[in-house]
Amino acid sequence: MALAGPSSALLSSSSSACLRRLNPLLLSAAACRRPAWGQRRAARRFCAAVAAEKDVFTSPEVAKSFDFTNEERIYKWWESQGFFKPNFERGGDPFVIPMPPPNVTGSLHMGHAMFVTLEDIMVRYFRMKGRPTLWIPGTDHAGIATQLVVEKMLAAEGVKRTDLTREEFTKKVWEWKEKYGGTITNQIRRLGASCDWSRERFTLDEQLSRAVVEAFVRLHDKGLIYQGSYLVNWSPNLQTAVSDLEVEYSEEPGNLYFIKYRVAGGTRDDFMTIATTRPETLFGDVAIAVNPQDKRYSQYVGRLAIVPLTFGRHVPIIADRYVDPEFGTGVLKISPGHDHNDYHIARKLGLPILNVMNKDGTLNDVAGLYSGMDRFEAREKLWSDLVETNLAVKKEPYTLRVPRSQRGGEVIEPLISKQWFVAMEPLAEKALRAVENGQLTILPDRFEKIYNHWLTNIKDWCISRQLWWGHRIPVWYIVGKKCEEDYIVARTEEEALAKAQEKYGKSVEIYQDPDVLDTWFSSALWPFSTLGWPDLSKEDYKHFYPSTVLETGHDILFFWVARMVMMGIEFTGSVPFSYVYLHGLIRDSEGRKMSKTLGNVIDPLDTIKDYGTDALRFTLSLGTAGQDLNLSTERLTSNKAFTNKLWNAGKFLLQNLPDRSDVSAWDALLANKFDTEASLQELPLPECWVVTGLHELINKVSTSYDKFFFGDAAREIYDFFWGDFADWYIEASKTRLYHSGDKLAAARAQSVLLYVFENILKLLHPFMPFVTEELWQAFPYRKQALMVTPWPTTDLPKDFRSIKRFQNLQSLIRGIRNVRAEYLVEPAKRISASVVATADVLEYVSKEKQVLALLSKLDGQNVNFTESAPGDANQSVHIVADEGLEAYLPLADMVDVSEEVKRLSKRLSKMQLEYDALVARLNSQSFVEKAPEQIVRGVREKASEAEEKISLTKNRLAFLQSTVST
């Protein structure tokens, strides 16, 4: 849209001569600029003065485009005004979101950008709706990740963690946290997150730590926390158990080793061949298993096998349906101390557990001669010895699914270890019922099945970690007593000592368990620990718990979301939130997961620098809940253009609205809300159409926001602003502002422009907060910031008749534009037209003659409206816009018919040659039989398209030739 136009101050002149002077269609470009420039320059000086007073905002009158560097200044202004804090003045139920706490070690990536965008959209929408809104920010201490970072920092200084005491090391970590821990939260601010930073929390804060201890004590008192030796994921380098979430599986090249296990008491030919990817674990074998239906080995079931290289250790040969006869040789070695599946089989069958691995990844004394060797070194040595003793059958390349630590990257070892566990089944039952009875809604609902499946098949949770950074397990042991039998659970060391003295006497000595709790344990308490629990008298807890929505990625539905639900119900008696909104992953333009290895990582901060925060947010919001989103520079570029379009629209309005000093004019403009049937019916067709469209948009968008259909809301606003408001109404309004000479029509158009644009800014603000606030502040008489302005009222009046009528007018304009393009009419050339329609259609179309003429580039003096075809119809291009609405465009106005005949004849000859060549290829049996199918199909499609174009060109040529002969 062309946004240049004279200042509206000049439009107040009653002189029609003045209006003619300012008409850009009647004067040269230079002549148009001269009288308007002085007024625009004065307006810019004035706006610049206003901006300087505020020292925050920049008007489109003084800036060519929205300056992304203003975003940080706008954000600081919002925060300084206290807008991020909940406001109870307008009443309503609180809307509360607990932010998924990013790791304190983290720096911004697209996953953060996604959750911040979606949560901020929700928060800004409900804040404008008048609900007291609280978005609780915070960070997670990230036990393993943070300890690794600090250990690497110390290693660079030549210091090992073990060179320090626990207290010295944790002091170093706290120092690191104070220096670098705020990086991620500062970057989250850069995305426009309107959370209440005065309530920012850290999982190791004193109050949250107290909540963690309280939760442990209560669960232990109910018998839901216990200690035991079980198979866990063990990180040899980190020397700690890790959760399932911290293990990533990657496909890597490896080998499948085929090994002979002789049958005890049999001949040299009595042996079973076992295929394994980890031969070093054979020292932990406790049985050999086959499928009971596998007849190959039925004669051996019930006998004993000799484990190779163990000096004749025997294990039973058993039958179990778990064994897959098709994998390898159909024989499975059971090593329950080193394989999760084998562990469950052993527990089911009552088999012993044998551990052959030390916690540093070396083999222990059970491995005999291989004791002390690294697990991978032992694998190579063992295979060499098996070959030498003729117990090796073969080795084949095999793709392994290798478990690696998400933090350190090392291969995880399944290992028996004494740990603390939470019994999950009693907690899971309540969490299941919460979804069943509608207390908790998961969006999208397809994730309910996954949620239910995990909770139904839940395993006990290993919550202890062998780290120094984190929440120390509140368990104390008695010096001289066995840990498994004598321990004390207490909230403080003083309480633990008092309990020990009561039981064992005043001379008793105690020491605390060295382990810390899994980071996810404290995170599971996040929705209520951040609000003051276990102190139920805290105002925040009373006002804001339970929260409203938990928004996060679908990949942590089990590990975090489900655990929060269980803990919330257990400790507060309430489901911690009403809705769970799950977003998908951000992938690159080809749908690949972003990784440094692929080199396809897109940095949000770089993106903001190049495209602006609003363009990034809008792009991320266009996804669908639960589905992955492909992010491309093309999408970002498109939405940056959308930002510019908004800015230019604001510039156009400011140039064509009354001067700020004209108080009465602005009072009149701001008073027009078009919220009654009468006020809508008084409007001319384009104004009535765009206001009706806006009122429809408000309803649709509000519904989409309420249903969490953010992508739908974004697309609806985008389409209306760009397609209806900018491309159609702004252009139509120019007939009122520049050409009508009617002050009432101009004022009415100004009111509609302002009314529609302001409401678009309101609807769009949650998605694009910075540019919308900047534009909002550029208009005079703003009583409050856009982010705290009330949301538009829904169910406003609509005139659906105006929609159909304006659509007819649009169809007519598009039809004329298409004909101009087909006949290559010069853009500046004005042509005549005869509009033919029924009387009722003519009645409203003829009233918009100026709009039709301006948008179709017609000669306004030669546009005729009639109920019958004109006399020169056979020498005109006929357009059917809609039933009962047609137009005739005289050919002579558009082209030199003789020259056009020559041009089309020449074009037709060229098209025919191209078509004949395509047909010749298709008629060649050799081509059709030998060429790839997709090539042949492509040629057929080209031939079909060429044939259609030839037909159209022939028809047009025949029409032109008929007019010449006439």
Protein Blocks (a to p, Z undefined) as FASTA:
>chain_A
ZZbdcdfklmmpcbfklmmmmmmklpcfklmmmmmmmmmmmmmmmmmmmmmmnomaccfk
lpfbdcfklmmmmmmmmmmnopmpccfklgpjddddddddddfkbccdfklmmmmmmmmm
mmmmmmmnopacdddddddeklmlmmmmmmmmmmmnopafklpcfklmmmmmmmmmmmmm
mmmmmmmmmnopacdfklgccfkbmklmmmmmmmmmmmmmnopaccddddddddfklopa
cdfklpccddddddddddddddehiafklccddddfblmlmmmpcbdcddfklmklmmmg
opacddehklopacdddddfkbcfkgojlpacddfklpfklmmmmmmnopacddfbdfko
pacfknommgoiafklmmmmmmmmmmmnopafbdcdddddddddfklopacddddddddd
ddfklmmmmmmmmmmnopaccddfklmmmmmmmmmmcccddfbdcdfbdcddfbdcdehi
afklmccddfbfklmmmmmmmmnojkbccdddfbdcdfklmmmmmmmmmnopabfkbmkl
mmmpccfbdcddfklmmmmmmmmmmmmmmmnopafbfbdcdddddddfkopacdfklopa
ccfklmmmmnojklmmmmmmmpcehiacdddfklmmmmmmmmmmmmmmmmmmmmmgccfk
lmmlmmmmmmpnolafklmmmpcfklmmmmmmmmmmmmmmmmmmmnopaklmmmmmmmmm
mmmmmmmmmmmmmmmmmmnopaklmmmmmmmmmmmmmmmmmmmmmmmmmlmmmmmmmpgh
iabdfklgccddehiacdfklmmmmmmmmmmmmmmmmmmmmnopafklccdddddddfkl
mmmmmmmmmmmmmmnopafklcccdfbdcfklmmcccddfbghiacdddfklmmcfklmm
mmmmmmmmmmmmmmmmmmmmmmpmklmmmpcfklmmmmmmmmmmmmmmmmmmmmmmmmmm
mmmmZZ
